[in-house]
Amino acid sequence: MRGLKQDIQADLFKLRKTAFFWLHLVVPFLGIIIFFGYQKLSNYPADALTINYFQLLALIYPILAAWMTTILVDQEIEAGGGFFLLNAPSKARVLFSKIILLLTPGLFSCLFVGLGYHLVLLQFKSDYSLPLSLIFILIIVIWSSALFLYFFHLWLGFCFGRNVNFALAAVEFLLAALLLTGLGETIWFFFPCAWGIRLVPLVTTYFSGNTLEALPKIEMGLGSIISLTGIMLIFLFVWFSKWEGRGNEA
């Protein structure tokens, strides 16, 4: 545990001069302002538009994951092509430290953007009625759906670099939007980029209407999240243990 604490402190020090932590504050804050401004101009019901808000968060998460992992990876690659990683006493511990630094601020941002928007609507929209418990559930759905994306884009960043990382994120963004249509009705379970955007309305329907129709799809989605995320995490640790670095150019 002491070694892990030292690794986390070292990563915090290295990220201090980057925009990594500020982005976890600024992006959610701007998201709340922009979407609330849109909601003020729209006659759409506040509850329904809030669900769209959470779906939009899930839609753009591949890009956010690519952005955050690129910052995290680049500050290592620029230091002699990952010299400190390659010479670390424990590669697994170093990787675990970086995963903690990705997931913890990510969870904070999800809480900020979800609870912040909820509190704003309570103050300014009289027709808003979604309970706080449902907001918490949607936040956990989005964050847990993004775990695979964090691990996947961390691997892309270390293996191929920022160009491939962002290119795949753009593909995931478009694919998630496509799978939201009828084309993805029976196959979205197998595409991590579509988990959040599909689960948000299903979970809302289940907890708001107490209907069991959405339950099988929710269970299938949760099964995909647990199994595929676990496989990706195991693959990431196994691959990283054999990683020998790459050049600065990517």
C-alpha positions, 0 to 999 in steps of 0.5 A, a space after each residue: 500500500 505504501 508503494 501504491 501511495 507513492 505512485 499515486 503521489 508521483 502521478 499527481 505531481 506529474 499531472 499538476 501542470 496539465 489541464 487534467 484536473 481542471 478539465 474535470 471541473 470545467 467540462 461538467 460546469 460548461 455542460 450544465 450551463 449550455 444544456 440548461 440554457 437550451 432547456 430554458 429556450 425549449 418547451 420540452 418537458 423538463 423530465 424528458 429533456 433531463 433524460 436526454 441530457 444524461 444520454 448526451 453525457 453517455 454519447 460523448 464519453 468516448 471522446 472524454 475518455 480519449 481526452 483524459 487518457 491522452 493527457 495521462 499517457 502523453 506526460 509519460 511518453 514525453 518523459 523518454 518514451 515512458 522511461 519511468 514506467 518501463 523502469 518501475 519496480 512494479 508495472 502492475 502497481 503503476 498501472 493501477 495508480 493511473 487507473 485510480 487517477 482516471 476513475 476517481 476524478 471521472 466519478 467526481 465529474 459524473 456526480 458534479 454534472 448530474 447532481 449539479 444539473 438536478 439542483 439547478 432544475 429544482 430551483 428554476 424548473 417547476 415541472 421538474 420532478 425526477 427524484 434524487 435517487 434516480 439521478 444517483 442511479 443514472 450517474 452510476 450507470 453512466 460511470 460504470 458504462 464508461 469503465 470499459 472506455 477508460 481501460 480501452 482508451 488507456 490501452 490505445 494511448 499506450 499502444 498507438 498514441 493520441 491520433 488512433 485514440 481520438 480516431 477510435 473515439 470519433 468512431 465510437 461517438 458515431 456508432 453510439 448514435 447509430 445504435 440508439 436507433 432501431 438498428 441497435 435494438 438487439 446488438 447494443 449489448 456488445 458495443 461498450 460505447 452504446 451501454 450508457 446511452 441505451 441503459 439511461 432510458 431503460 433504467 428510468 422507465 424501470 424505476 419510474 414506471 415500475 414496469 418489468 418490460 425493461 428489466 431483461 434488457 437492463 440485466 443483459 446490459 449489466 451482464 455485458 458491462 461486468 463481463 466485458 469490462 472485466 475482460 478488458 481490465 485483465 487484458 490491460 494488465 497482462 498487456 502492460 506487463 509486457 509493454 516495452 514502450 513506444 516512440 514520442 510520435 504517434 
